[in-house]
Amino acid sequence: MYFTDRGIEELERRRGDEEVTLAWLAEQLQGFVDAHPDFEIPIERLAVWLARLDDPED
């Protein structure tokens, strides 16, 4: 188990029944990076990965 699994599990447990838009998620990610600029690169990689999930070339 990766350390991040605990955070993902907590997210699912606390907010798993909520529905959110991608616009809301993008806003939350931007806010997180504003508050924690050291995480800019991992958040950018996550956002790009999510954006390209259905792209057969990636």
C-alpha positions, 0 to 999 in steps of 0.5 A: 500500500502506498502512503497516498492510498490512505488519503484516497481512501479517506477521500472516498469515505468522506466524499464518495457519495458526492457528485462534482464537476471537473470545473470544481475539481480544477478549481480545487486543484488550483487552490491547492497549488496556490497554497502549496506551490511545491506540489505544482508539478505532481498536480500538473501531471495528475491533471494532464493524466486525467485530461488524456485518459480517453486519448488513445495516443497517450 
